């Protein structure tokens, strides 16, 4: 069955792949785009104007590090003039009091700040940036003093799983109203670092239990969004709310994607905003229509009672683990490839942690 999708509600604008941090779980592709290919200010303004006309309500300004763009304030001001809700997703590196004030005056609505750990030395090591932990505390204070609502992002992996609860406490101390705490999703740089990042089953289970307990304790103080690890699950998530159903990504060079990892599906064609309108990309492009509806599903997914709940799970994960983007997501216990998760878990968690492959803009190809 094919479907005519509703208009998207959100747009993730990856303004740049440039970033001072080198987080080894970064979702950016291994082949990072350089500054010379990035969309110009006017091109981004056109994209946001088309997004508003299309029905988009929220724009997430991301990267890389969006503060690397000198035109960020101008971009925010344009989005605000269109009535778009703007959320800045940032490492905080490069933020100062004058920029916080300028962004507030431009109409920015919300700030989302990443943290790497509750321990300073570990946080700086994970980020690959000395002083990152201290800088984030400074930025959180500037952001909340200006009156912005603050969300904290935290990614759980082998190096910090024992401090999962402490990271929630840190988010409260930073003045956040909401925290997104998620176990590493193995795409992009996380695949290159899987042996260094993946906790064993006991450590992952303990982290999940601690976060859930903290979530109950902190009810009414902070909103906690918790994403459990795929490799320990029996049921897949509705990745991005379903392929091409609610949101879209625009890469630094203008490619329109259903999710941040979609370029790993090399058999698909994704249109660029330099060549097509955002509306045509959303409704007409072959990449977006490839896994909408149920016609593409195999019988396992098509007849499943969760078909309209998880929409078949993650296509990128299906390709990575089963070798077929249309296969049942191996996270699902009904998948014939489900046992591969346990095999990978056993192999990766028995390895001794090696130095991280830090993401850097200069990197091309595999790490």
MILOPA-915208 format. One record per residue (C-alpha): x, y, z; residue number from 0; chain; residue in three letters. Coordinates in steps of 0.02 Angstrom, whole numbers, always signed. Last residue first. Layout:
N
<node x="X" y="Y" z="Z" n="NUM" chain="A" res="ALA"/>
...
***
This chain:
367
<node x="+1909" y="+308" z="+486" n="366" chain="A" res="UNK"/>
<node x="+1825" y="+264" z="+324" n="365" chain="A" res="UNK"/>
<node x="+1812" y="+391" z="+185" n="364" chain="A" res="UNK"/>
<node x="+1873" y="+567" z="+212" n="363" chain="A" res="UNK"/>
<node x="+1928" y="+647" z="+375" n="362" chain="A" res="UNK"/>
<node x="+1977" y="+831" z="+372" n="361" chain="A" res="UNK"/>
<node x="+1816" y="+877" z="+461" n="360" chain="A" res="UNK"/>
<node x="+1870" y="+773" z="+611" n="359" chain="A" res="UNK"/>
<node x="+1783" y="+631" z="+701" n="358" chain="A" res="UNK"/>
<node x="+1891" y="+549" z="+833" n="357" chain="A" res="UNK"/>
<node x="+1934" y="+367" z="+804" n="356" chain="A" res="UNK"/>
<node x="+1946" y="+326" z="+989" n="355" chain="A" res="UNK"/>
<node x="+2097" y="+244" z="+1067" n="354" chain="A" res="UNK"/>
<node x="+2069" y="+59" z="+1105" n="353" chain="A" res="UNK"/>
<node x="+1955" y="-18" z="+1236" n="352" chain="A" res="UNK"/>
<node x="+1999" y="-201" z="+1262" n="351" chain="A" res="UNK"/>
<node x="+1883" y="-313" z="+1162" n="350" chain="A" res="UNK"/>
<node x="+1758" y="-426" z="+1248" n="349" chain="A" res="UNK"/>
<node x="+1617" y="-300" z="+1222" n="348" chain="A" res="UNK"/>
<node x="+1634" y="-304" z="+1033" n="347" chain="A" res="UNK"/>
<node x="+1626" y="-491" z="+1004" n="346" chain="A" res="UNK"/>
<node x="+1486" y="-531" z="+1125" n="345" chain="A" res="UNK"/>
<node x="+1380" y="-384" z="+1069" n="344" chain="A" res="UNK"/>
<node x="+1409" y="-425" z="+886" n="343" chain="A" res="UNK"/>
<node x="+1353" y="-606" z="+913" n="342" chain="A" res="UNK"/>
<node x="+1204" y="-551" z="+1017" n="341" chain="A" res="UNK"/>
<node x="+1149" y="-431" z="+882" n="340" chain="A" res="UNK"/>
<node x="+1173" y="-565" z="+749" n="339" chain="A" res="UNK"/>
<node x="+1041" y="-670" z="+836" n="338" chain="A" res="UNK"/>
<node x="+906" y="-553" z="+771" n="337" chain="A" res="UNK"/>
<node x="+947" y="-594" z="+589" n="336" chain="A" res="UNK"/>
<node x="+795" y="-706" z="+561" n="335" chain="A" res="UNK"/>
<node x="+692" y="-557" z="+622" n="334" chain="A" res="UNK"/>
<node x="+548" y="-596" z="+738" n="333" chain="A" res="UNK"/>
<node x="+646" y="-534" z="+891" n="332" chain="A" res="UNK"/>
<node x="+652" y="-363" z="+810" n="331" chain="A" res="UNK"/>
<node x="+822" y="-278" z="+826" n="330" chain="A" res="UNK"/>
<node x="+866" y="-358" z="+660" n="329" chain="A" res="UNK"/>
<node x="+751" y="-232" z="+571" n="328" chain="A" res="UNK"/>
<node x="+649" y="-341" z="+453" n="327" chain="A" res="UNK"/>
<node x="+732" y="-333" z="+284" n="326" chain="A" res="UNK"/>
<node x="+699" y="-194" z="+159" n="325" chain="A" res="UNK"/>
<node x="+871" y="-113" z="+183" n="324" chain="A" res="UNK"/>
<node x="+954" y="-281" z="+148" n="323" chain="A" res="UNK"/>
<node x="+1126" y="-331" z="+212" n="322" chain="A" res="UNK"/>
<node x="+1056" y="-394" z="+376" n="321" chain="A" res="UNK"/>
<node x="+1157" y="-289" z="+499" n="320" chain="A" res="UNK"/>
<node x="+1199" y="-129" z="+406" n="319" chain="A" res="UNK"/>
<node x="+1052" y="-138" z="+286" n="318" chain="A" res="UNK"/>
<node x="+925" y="-170" z="+423" n="317" chain="A" res="UNK"/>
<node x="+1005" y="-36" z="+530" n="316" chain="A" res="UNK"/>
<node x="+986" y="+93" z="+392" n="315" chain="A" res="UNK"/>
<node x="+805" y="+41" z="+365" n="314" chain="A" res="UNK"/>
<node x="+760" y="+64" z="+548" n="313" chain="A" res="UNK"/>
<node x="+599" y="-9" z="+616" n="312" chain="A" res="UNK"/>
<node x="+462" y="-84" z="+508" n="311" chain="A" res="UNK"/>
<node x="+339" y="+58" z="+532" n="310" chain="A" res="UNK"/>
<node x="+363" y="+48" z="+723" n="309" chain="A" res="UNK"/>
<node x="+181" y="+72" z="+770" n="308" chain="A" res="UNK"/>
<node x="+87" y="+44" z="+607" n="307" chain="A" res="UNK"/>
<node x="+166" y="-127" z="+578" n="306" chain="A" res="UNK"/>
<node x="+157" y="-173" z="+762" n="305" chain="A" res="UNK"/>
<node x="+22" y="-306" z="+734" n="304" chain="A" res="UNK"/>
<node x="+139" y="-387" z="+607" n="303" chain="A" res="UNK"/>
<node x="+69" y="-444" z="+438" n="302" chain="A" res="UNK"/>
<node x="+173" y="-323" z="+333" n="301" chain="A" res="UNK"/>
<node x="+328" y="-342" z="+442" n="300" chain="A" res="UNK"/>
<node x="+351" y="-530" z="+427" n="299" chain="A" res="UNK"/>
<node x="+278" y="-528" z="+251" n="298" chain="A" res="UNK"/>
<node x="+415" y="-417" z="+182" n="297" chain="A" res="UNK"/>
<node x="+384" y="-231" z="+178" n="296" chain="A" res="UNK"/>
<node x="+403" y="-121" z="+23" n="295" chain="A" res="UNK"/>
<node x="+214" y="-106" z="-3" n="294" chain="A" res="UNK"/>
<node x="+188" y="-47" z="+177" n="293" chain="A" res="UNK"/>
<node x="+181" y="+142" z="+169" n="292" chain="A" res="UNK"/>
<node x="+339" y="+243" z="+145" n="291" chain="A" res="UNK"/>
<node x="+502" y="+153" z="+118" n="290" chain="A" res="UNK"/>
<node x="+562" y="+212" z="-53" n="289" chain="A" res="UNK"/>
<node x="+456" y="+370" z="-61" n="288" chain="A" res="UNK"/>
<node x="+585" y="+483" z="+20" n="287" chain="A" res="UNK"/>
<node x="+728" y="+422" z="-89" n="286" chain="A" res="UNK"/>
<node x="+623" y="+424" z="-247" n="285" chain="A" res="UNK"/>
<node x="+586" y="+611" z="-231" n="284" chain="A" res="UNK"/>
<node x="+406" y="+665" z="-257" n="283" chain="A" res="UNK"/>
<node x="+325" y="+720" z="-94" n="282" chain="A" res="UNK"/>
<node x="+465" y="+780" z="+18" n="281" chain="A" res="UNK"/>
<node x="+594" y="+824" z="-115" n="280" chain="A" res="UNK"/>
<node x="+460" y="+906" z="-222" n="279" chain="A" res="UNK"/>
<node x="+404" y="+1012" z="-75" n="278" chain="A" res="UNK"/>
<node x="+583" y="+1059" z="-31" n="277" chain="A" res="UNK"/>
<node x="+605" y="+1123" z="-207" n="276" chain="A" res="UNK"/>
<node x="+729" y="+1039" z="-323" n="275" chain="A" res="UNK"/>
<node x="+904" y="+1067" z="-393" n="274" chain="A" res="UNK"/>
<node x="+997" y="+1164" z="-258" n="273" chain="A" res="UNK"/>
<node x="+884" y="+1082" z="-129" n="272" chain="A" res="UNK"/>
<node x="+966" y="+916" z="-174" n="271" chain="A" res="UNK"/>
<node x="+877" y="+754" z="-217" n="270" chain="A" res="UNK"/>
<node x="+915" y="+587" z="-137" n="269" chain="A" res="UNK"/>
<node x="+936" y="+432" z="-245" n="268" chain="A" res="UNK"/>
<node x="+935" y="+263" z="-158" n="267" chain="A" res="UNK"/>
<node x="+1048" y="+113" z="-189" n="266" chain="A" res="UNK"/>
<node x="+1184" y="+187" z="-78" n="265" chain="A" res="UNK"/>
<node x="+1082" y="+169" z="+80" n="264" chain="A" res="UNK"/>
<node x="+1219" y="+238" z="+194" n="263" chain="A" res="UNK"/>
<node x="+1155" y="+410" z="+141" n="262" chain="A" res="UNK"/>
<node x="+1005" y="+381" z="+254" n="261" chain="A" res="UNK"/>
<node x="+1103" y="+404" z="+415" n="260" chain="A" res="UNK"/>
<node x="+1037" y="+578" z="+464" n="259" chain="A" res="UNK"/>
<node x="+857" y="+534" z="+422" n="258" chain="A" res="UNK"/>
<node x="+732" y="+557" z="+279" n="257" chain="A" res="UNK"/>
<node x="+867" y="+649" z="+180" n="256" chain="A" res="UNK"/>
<node x="+871" y="+806" z="+73" n="255" chain="A" res="UNK"/>
<node x="+1045" y="+848" z="+7" n="254" chain="A" res="UNK"/>
<node x="+1091" y="+1031" z="+24" n="253" chain="A" res="UNK"/>
<node x="+1280" y="+1035" z="+47" n="252" chain="A" res="UNK"/>
<node x="+1270" y="+1051" z="+236" n="251" chain="A" res="UNK"/>
<node x="+1141" y="+910" z="+241" n="250" chain="A" res="UNK"/>
<node x="+954" y="+942" z="+247" n="249" chain="A" res="UNK"/>
<node x="+858" y="+822" z="+358" n="248" chain="A" res="UNK"/>
<node x="+673" y="+781" z="+353" n="247" chain="A" res="UNK"/>
<node x="+535" y="+754" z="+479" n="246" chain="A" res="UNK"/>
<node x="+364" y="+676" z="+505" n="245" chain="A" res="UNK"/>
<node x="+326" y="+529" z="+388" n="244" chain="A" res="UNK"/>
<node x="+478" y="+510" z="+276" n="243" chain="A" res="UNK"/>
<node x="+529" y="+345" z="+354" n="242" chain="A" res="UNK"/>
<node x="+436" y="+320" z="+517" n="241" chain="A" res="UNK"/>
<node x="+433" y="+423" z="+677" n="240" chain="A" res="UNK"/>
<node x="+618" y="+458" z="+652" n="239" chain="A" res="UNK"/>
<node x="+648" y="+270" z="+679" n="238" chain="A" res="UNK"/>
<node x="+491" y="+190" z="+747" n="237" chain="A" res="UNK"/>
<node x="+591" y="+89" z="+871" n="236" chain="A" res="UNK"/>
<node x="+626" y="-97" z="+853" n="235" chain="A" res="UNK"/>
<node x="+567" y="-232" z="+974" n="234" chain="A" res="UNK"/>
<node x="+672" y="-359" z="+1068" n="233" chain="A" res="UNK"/>
<node x="+803" y="-236" z="+1134" n="232" chain="A" res="UNK"/>
<node x="+982" y="-256" z="+1197" n="231" chain="A" res="UNK"/>
<node x="+1069" y="-206" z="+1034" n="230" chain="A" res="UNK"/>
<node x="+946" y="-64" z="+1011" n="229" chain="A" res="UNK"/>
<node x="+1001" y="+25" z="+1170" n="228" chain="A" res="UNK"/>
<node x="+864" y="+119" z="+1264" n="227" chain="A" res="UNK"/>
<node x="+812" y="+296" z="+1219" n="226" chain="A" res="UNK"/>
<node x="+761" y="+396" z="+1372" n="225" chain="A" res="UNK"/>
<node x="+672" y="+563" z="+1364" n="224" chain="A" res="UNK"/>
<node x="+677" y="+640" z="+1539" n="223" chain="A" res="UNK"/>
<node x="+573" y="+794" z="+1582" n="222" chain="A" res="UNK"/>
<node x="+646" y="+887" z="+1731" n="221" chain="A" res="UNK"/>
<node x="+584" y="+934" z="+1904" n="220" chain="A" res="UNK"/>
<node x="+405" y="+867" z="+1901" n="219" chain="A" res="UNK"/>
<node x="+467" y="+689" z="+1892" n="218" chain="A" res="UNK"/>
<node x="+648" y="+685" z="+1951" n="217" chain="A" res="UNK"/>
<node x="+633" y="+530" z="+2059" n="216" chain="A" res="UNK"/>
<node x="+536" y="+433" z="+1926" n="215" chain="A" res="UNK"/>
<node x="+662" y="+477" z="+1790" n="214" chain="A" res="UNK"/>
<node x="+803" y="+437" z="+1911" n="213" chain="A" res="UNK"/>
<node x="+737" y="+259" z="+1927" n="212" chain="A" res="UNK"/>
<node x="+722" y="+244" z="+1738" n="211" chain="A" res="UNK"/>
<node x="+898" y="+311" z="+1715" n="210" chain="A" res="UNK"/>
<node x="+968" y="+190" z="+1844" n="209" chain="A" res="UNK"/>
<node x="+880" y="+41" z="+1766" n="208" chain="A" res="UNK"/>
<node x="+943" y="+84" z="+1591" n="207" chain="A" res="UNK"/>
<node x="+1120" y="+107" z="+1656" n="206" chain="A" res="UNK"/>
<node x="+1116" y="-59" z="+1748" n="205" chain="A" res="UNK"/>
<node x="+1051" y="-147" z="+1592" n="204" chain="A" res="UNK"/>
<node x="+1190" y="-71" z="+1486" n="203" chain="A" res="UNK"/>
<node x="+1324" y="-122" z="+1610" n="202" chain="A" res="UNK"/>
<node x="+1256" y="-300" z="+1622" n="201" chain="A" res="UNK"/>
<node x="+1239" y="-319" z="+1434" n="200" chain="A" res="UNK"/>
<node x="+1415" y="-262" z="+1396" n="199" chain="A" res="UNK"/>
<node x="+1450" y="-83" z="+1349" n="198" chain="A" res="UNK"/>
<node x="+1480" y="-37" z="+1166" n="197" chain="A" res="UNK"/>
<node x="+1591" y="+115" z="+1140" n="196" chain="A" res="UNK"/>
<node x="+1769" y="+58" z="+1106" n="195" chain="A" res="UNK"/>
<node x="+1720" y="-92" z="+1000" n="194" chain="A" res="UNK"/>
<node x="+1590" y="+13" z="+909" n="193" chain="A" res="UNK"/>
<node x="+1711" y="+152" z="+865" n="192" chain="A" res="UNK"/>
<node x="+1700" y="+146" z="+674" n="191" chain="A" res="UNK"/>
<node x="+1515" y="+106" z="+692" n="190" chain="A" res="UNK"/>
<node x="+1492" y="+255" z="+808" n="189" chain="A" res="UNK"/>
<node x="+1569" y="+371" z="+677" n="188" chain="A" res="UNK"/>
<node x="+1418" y="+354" z="+565" n="187" chain="A" res="UNK"/>
<node x="+1285" y="+237" z="+632" n="186" chain="A" res="UNK"/>
<node x="+1278" y="+132" z="+788" n="185" chain="A" res="UNK"/>
<node x="+1152" y="+222" z="+899" n="184" chain="A" res="UNK"/>
<node x="+1236" y="+254" z="+1065" n="183" chain="A" res="UNK"/>
<node x="+1122" y="+244" z="+1215" n="182" chain="A" res="UNK"/>
<node x="+1010" y="+394" z="+1235" n="181" chain="A" res="UNK"/>
<node x="+979" y="+527" z="+1365" n="180" chain="A" res="UNK"/>
<node x="+876" y="+676" z="+1308" n="179" chain="A" res="UNK"/>
<node x="+859" y="+795" z="+1454" n="178" chain="A" res="UNK"/>
<node x="+725" y="+926" z="+1485" n="177" chain="A" res="UNK"/>
<node x="+704" y="+1083" z="+1588" n="176" chain="A" res="UNK"/>
<node x="+891" y="+1108" z="+1601" n="175" chain="A" res="UNK"/>
<node x="+961" y="+1218" z="+1740" n="174" chain="A" res="UNK"/>
<node x="+1140" y="+1153" z="+1734" n="173" chain="A" res="UNK"/>
<node x="+1114" y="+1067" z="+1903" n="172" chain="A" res="UNK"/>
<node x="+966" y="+972" z="+1831" n="171" chain="A" res="UNK"/>
<node x="+1071" y="+914" z="+1683" n="170" chain="A" res="UNK"/>
<node x="+1209" y="+864" z="+1804" n="169" chain="A" res="UNK"/>
<node x="+1088" y="+756" z="+1902" n="168" chain="A" res="UNK"/>
<node x="+1039" y="+670" z="+1740" n="167" chain="A" res="UNK"/>
<node x="+1222" y="+643" z="+1701" n="166" chain="A" res="UNK"/>
<node x="+1246" y="+569" z="+1874" n="165" chain="A" res="UNK"/>
<node x="+1113" y="+440" z="+1836" n="164" chain="A" res="UNK"/>
<node x="+1207" y="+379" z="+1683" n="163" chain="A" res="UNK"/>
<node x="+1372" y="+379" z="+1778" n="162" chain="A" res="UNK"/>
<node x="+1414" y="+193" z="+1762" n="161" chain="A" res="UNK"/>
<node x="+1373" y="+204" z="+1576" n="160" chain="A" res="UNK"/>
<node x="+1509" y="+336" z="+1550" n="159" chain="A" res="UNK"/>
<node x="+1652" y="+252" z="+1456" n="158" chain="A" res="UNK"/>
<node x="+1553" y="+105" z="+1386" n="157" chain="A" res="UNK"/>
<node x="+1416" y="+210" z="+1307" n="156" chain="A" res="UNK"/>
<node x="+1276" y="+331" z="+1352" n="155" chain="A" res="UNK"/>
<node x="+1243" y="+488" z="+1251" n="154" chain="A" res="UNK"/>
<node x="+1185" y="+645" z="+1341" n="153" chain="A" res="UNK"/>
<node x="+1085" y="+790" z="+1269" n="152" chain="A" res="UNK"/>
<node x="+1033" y="+933" z="+1384" n="151" chain="A" res="UNK"/>
<node x="+879" y="+1038" z="+1347" n="150" chain="A" res="UNK"/>
<node x="+874" y="+1221" z="+1397" n="149" chain="A" res="UNK"/>
<node x="+730" y="+1346" z="+1393" n="148" chain="A" res="UNK"/>
<node x="+808" y="+1514" z="+1354" n="147" chain="A" res="UNK"/>
<node x="+791" y="+1650" z="+1485" n="146" chain="A" res="UNK"/>
<node x="+955" y="+1742" z="+1456" n="145" chain="A" res="UNK"/>
<node x="+1016" y="+1677" z="+1624" n="144" chain="A" res="UNK"/>
<node x="+974" y="+1501" z="+1563" n="143" chain="A" res="UNK"/>
<node x="+1087" y="+1518" z="+1411" n="142" chain="A" res="UNK"/>
<node x="+1232" y="+1602" z="+1500" n="141" chain="A" res="UNK"/>
<node x="+1232" y="+1473" z="+1640" n="140" chain="A" res="UNK"/>
<node x="+1223" y="+1329" z="+1516" n="139" chain="A" res="UNK"/>
<node x="+1368" y="+1407" z="+1421" n="138" chain="A" res="UNK"/>
<node x="+1480" y="+1413" z="+1574" n="137" chain="A" res="UNK"/>
<node x="+1440" y="+1233" z="+1619" n="136" chain="A" res="UNK"/>
<node x="+1476" y="+1182" z="+1440" n="135" chain="A" res="UNK"/>
<node x="+1644" y="+1271" z="+1445" n="134" chain="A" res="UNK"/>
<node x="+1698" y="+1175" z="+1599" n="133" chain="A" res="UNK"/>
<node x="+1664" y="+1007" z="+1517" n="132" chain="A" res="UNK"/>
<node x="+1746" y="+1058" z="+1353" n="131" chain="A" res="UNK"/>
<node x="+1909" y="+1110" z="+1436" n="130" chain="A" res="UNK"/>
<node x="+2021" y="+997" z="+1333" n="129" chain="A" res="UNK"/>
<node x="+1933" y="+936" z="+1175" n="128" chain="A" res="UNK"/>
<node x="+1927" y="+758" z="+1112" n="127" chain="A" res="UNK"/>
<node x="+1745" y="+752" z="+1162" n="126" chain="A" res="UNK"/>
<node x="+1764" y="+583" z="+1247" n="125" chain="A" res="UNK"/>
<node x="+1926" y="+638" z="+1332" n="124" chain="A" res="UNK"/>
<node x="+1848" y="+802" z="+1390" n="123" chain="A" res="UNK"/>
<node x="+1699" y="+711" z="+1465" n="122" chain="A" res="UNK"/>
<node x="+1811" y="+582" z="+1551" n="121" chain="A" res="UNK"/>
<node x="+1914" y="+718" z="+1634" n="120" chain="A" res="UNK"/>
<node x="+1760" y="+816" z="+1688" n="119" chain="A" res="UNK"/>
<node x="+1656" y="+673" z="+1757" n="118" chain="A" res="UNK"/>
<node x="+1470" y="+693" z="+1724" n="117" chain="A" res="UNK"/>
<node x="+1496" y="+635" z="+1545" n="116" chain="A" res="UNK"/>
<node x="+1484" y="+692" z="+1363" n="115" chain="A" res="UNK"/>
<node x="+1366" y="+840" z="+1374" n="114" chain="A" res="UNK"/>
<node x="+1269" y="+913" z="+1228" n="113" chain="A" res="UNK"/>
<node x="+1169" y="+1075" z="+1239" n="112" chain="A" res="UNK"/>
<node x="+997" y="+1103" z="+1162" n="111" chain="A" res="UNK"/>
<node x="+945" y="+1285" z="+1157" n="110" chain="A" res="UNK"/>
<node x="+769" y="+1351" z="+1126" n="109" chain="A" res="UNK"/>
<node x="+671" y="+1493" z="+1045" n="108" chain="A" res="UNK"/>
<node x="+795" y="+1597" z="+945" n="107" chain="A" res="UNK"/>
<node x="+716" y="+1765" z="+899" n="106" chain="A" res="UNK"/>
<node x="+859" y="+1871" z="+831" n="105" chain="A" res="UNK"/>
<node x="+867" y="+1965" z="+997" n="104" chain="A" res="UNK"/>
<node x="+895" y="+1800" z="+1088" n="103" chain="A" res="UNK"/>
<node x="+1029" y="+1751" z="+963" n="102" chain="A" res="UNK"/>
<node x="+1117" y="+1917" z="+989" n="101" chain="A" res="UNK"/>
<node x="+1108" y="+1897" z="+1178" n="100" chain="A" res="UNK"/>
<node x="+1185" y="+1723" z="+1171" n="99" chain="A" res="UNK"/>
<node x="+1317" y="+1789" z="+1050" n="98" chain="A" res="UNK"/>
<node x="+1365" y="+1930" z="+1169" n="97" chain="A" res="UNK"/>
<node x="+1376" y="+1811" z="+1317" n="96" chain="A" res="UNK"/>
<node x="+1489" y="+1685" z="+1231" n="95" chain="A" res="UNK"/>
<node x="+1467" y="+1527" z="+1129" n="94" chain="A" res="UNK"/>
<node x="+1612" y="+1456" z="+1027" n="93" chain="A" res="UNK"/>
<node x="+1604" y="+1283" z="+1104" n="92" chain="A" res="UNK"/>
<node x="+1426" y="+1262" z="+1167" n="91" chain="A" res="UNK"/>
<node x="+1415" y="+1087" z="+1093" n="90" chain="A" res="UNK"/>
<node x="+1258" y="+1145" z="+1004" n="89" chain="A" res="UNK"/>
<node x="+1082" y="+1103" z="+946" n="88" chain="A" res="UNK"/>
<node x="+993" y="+1270" z="+922" n="87" chain="A" res="UNK"/>
<node x="+803" y="+1251" z="+919" n="86" chain="A" res="UNK"/>
<node x="+700" y="+1371" z="+814" n="85" chain="A" res="UNK"/>
<node x="+510" y="+1378" z="+808" n="84" chain="A" res="UNK"/>
<node x="+464" y="+1442" z="+634" n="83" chain="A" res="UNK"/>
<node x="+353" y="+1596" z="+623" n="82" chain="A" res="UNK"/>
<node x="+429" y="+1651" z="+458" n="81" chain="A" res="UNK"/>
<node x="+514" y="+1804" z="+535" n="80" chain="A" res="UNK"/>
<node x="+587" y="+1687" z="+667" n="79" chain="A" res="UNK"/>
<node x="+668" y="+1582" z="+531" n="78" chain="A" res="UNK"/>
<node x="+746" y="+1737" z="+454" n="77" chain="A" res="UNK"/>
<node x="+812" y="+1797" z="+622" n="76" chain="A" res="UNK"/>
<node x="+887" y="+1626" z="+658" n="75" chain="A" res="UNK"/>
<node x="+977" y="+1625" z="+489" n="74" chain="A" res="UNK"/>
<node x="+1045" y="+1799" z="+520" n="73" chain="A" res="UNK"/>
<node x="+1108" y="+1747" z="+692" n="72" chain="A" res="UNK"/>
<node x="+1191" y="+1593" z="+618" n="71" chain="A" res="UNK"/>
<node x="+1280" y="+1691" z="+479" n="70" chain="A" res="UNK"/>
<node x="+1455" y="+1664" z="+548" n="69" chain="A" res="UNK"/>
<node x="+1425" y="+1476" z="+541" n="68" chain="A" res="UNK"/>
<node x="+1540" y="+1383" z="+662" n="67" chain="A" res="UNK"/>
<node x="+1406" y="+1407" z="+795" n="66" chain="A" res="UNK"/>
<node x="+1310" y="+1271" z="+700" n="65" chain="A" res="UNK"/>
<node x="+1433" y="+1139" z="+765" n="64" chain="A" res="UNK"/>
<node x="+1430" y="+983" z="+662" n="63" chain="A" res="UNK"/>
<node x="+1289" y="+1017" z="+626" n="62" chain="A" res="UNK"/>
<node x="+1125" y="+1076" z="+699" n="61" chain="A" res="UNK"/>
<node x="+989" y="+1206" z="+686" n="60" chain="A" res="UNK"/>
<node x="+826" y="+1114" z="+725" n="59" chain="A" res="UNK"/>
<node x="+680" y="+1196" z="+637" n="58" chain="A" res="UNK"/>
<node x="+504" y="+1169" z="+703" n="57" chain="A" res="UNK"/>
<node x="+335" y="+1202" z="+623" n="56" chain="A" res="UNK"/>
<node x="+356" y="+1135" z="+446" n="55" chain="A" res="UNK"/>
<node x="+199" y="+1159" z="+342" n="54" chain="A" res="UNK"/>
<node x="+267" y="+1164" z="+165" n="53" chain="A" res="UNK"/>
<node x="+263" y="+1355" z="+160" n="52" chain="A" res="UNK"/>
<node x="+371" y="+1359" z="+317" n="51" chain="A" res="UNK"/>
<node x="+493" y="+1236" z="+241" n="50" chain="A" res="UNK"/>
<node x="+500" y="+1335" z="+79" n="49" chain="A" res="UNK"/>
<node x="+550" y="+1490" z="+176" n="48" chain="A" res="UNK"/>
<node x="+676" y="+1386" z="+274" n="47" chain="A" res="UNK"/>
<node x="+755" y="+1319" z="+114" n="46" chain="A" res="UNK"/>
<node x="+760" y="+1492" z="+36" n="45" chain="A" res="UNK"/>
<node x="+850" y="+1560" z="+188" n="44" chain="A" res="UNK"/>
<node x="+974" y="+1417" z="+178" n="43" chain="A" res="UNK"/>
<node x="+1013" y="+1460" z="-2" n="42" chain="A" res="UNK"/>
<node x="+1034" y="+1643" z="+40" n="41" chain="A" res="UNK"/>
<node x="+1158" y="+1604" z="+178" n="40" chain="A" res="UNK"/>
<node x="+1262" y="+1492" z="+67" n="39" chain="A" res="UNK"/>
<node x="+1243" y="+1302" z="+67" n="38" chain="A" res="UNK"/>
<node x="+1405" y="+1217" z="+114" n="37" chain="A" res="UNK"/>
<node x="+1525" y="+1151" z="-18" n="36" chain="A" res="UNK"/>
<node x="+1678" y="+1256" z="+27" n="35" chain="A" res="UNK"/>
<node x="+1658" y="+1223" z="+214" n="34" chain="A" res="UNK"/>
<node x="+1704" y="+1040" z="+198" n="33" chain="A" res="UNK"/>
<node x="+1585" y="+893" z="+199" n="32" chain="A" res="UNK"/>
<node x="+1627" y="+745" z="+310" n="31" chain="A" res="UNK"/>
<node x="+1654" y="+573" z="+235" n="30" chain="A" res="UNK"/>
<node x="+1628" y="+471" z="+393" n="29" chain="A" res="UNK"/>
<node x="+1447" y="+527" z="+398" n="28" chain="A" res="UNK"/>
<node x="+1383" y="+633" z="+543" n="27" chain="A" res="UNK"/>
<node x="+1303" y="+534" z="+684" n="26" chain="A" res="UNK"/>
<node x="+1447" y="+570" z="+803" n="25" chain="A" res="UNK"/>
<node x="+1488" y="+422" z="+916" n="24" chain="A" res="UNK"/>
<node x="+1676" y="+458" z="+927" n="23" chain="A" res="UNK"/>
<node x="+1646" y="+640" z="+979" n="22" chain="A" res="UNK"/>
<node x="+1782" y="+746" z="+896" n="21" chain="A" res="UNK"/>
<node x="+1736" y="+918" z="+957" n="20" chain="A" res="UNK"/>
<node x="+1783" y="+1081" z="+870" n="19" chain="A" res="UNK"/>
<node x="+1647" y="+1053" z="+739" n="18" chain="A" res="UNK"/>
<node x="+1632" y="+1083" z="+551" n="17" chain="A" res="UNK"/>
<node x="+1499" y="+974" z="+473" n="16" chain="A" res="UNK"/>
<node x="+1394" y="+1126" z="+434" n="15" chain="A" res="UNK"/>
<node x="+1216" y="+1192" z="+435" n="14" chain="A" res="UNK"/>
<node x="+1140" y="+1022" z="+467" n="13" chain="A" res="UNK"/>
<node x="+961" y="+1084" z="+462" n="12" chain="A" res="UNK"/>
<node x="+843" y="+960" z="+545" n="11" chain="A" res="UNK"/>
<node x="+667" y="+1000" z="+486" n="10" chain="A" res="UNK"/>
<node x="+510" y="+963" z="+584" n="9" chain="A" res="UNK"/>
<node x="+322" y="+951" z="+556" n="8" chain="A" res="UNK"/>
<node x="+326" y="+868" z="+385" n="7" chain="A" res="UNK"/>
<node x="+169" y="+880" z="+279" n="6" chain="A" res="UNK"/>
<node x="+62" y="+724" z="+281" n="5" chain="A" res="UNK"/>
<node x="+121" y="+579" z="+175" n="4" chain="A" res="UNK"/>
<node x="+22" y="+513" z="+28" n="3" chain="A" res="UNK"/>
<node x="+27" y="+327" z="+50" n="2" chain="A" res="UNK"/>
<node x="+67" y="+170" z="-46" n="1" chain="A" res="UNK"/>
<node x="+0" y="+0" z="+0" n="0" chain="A" res="UNK"/>
***
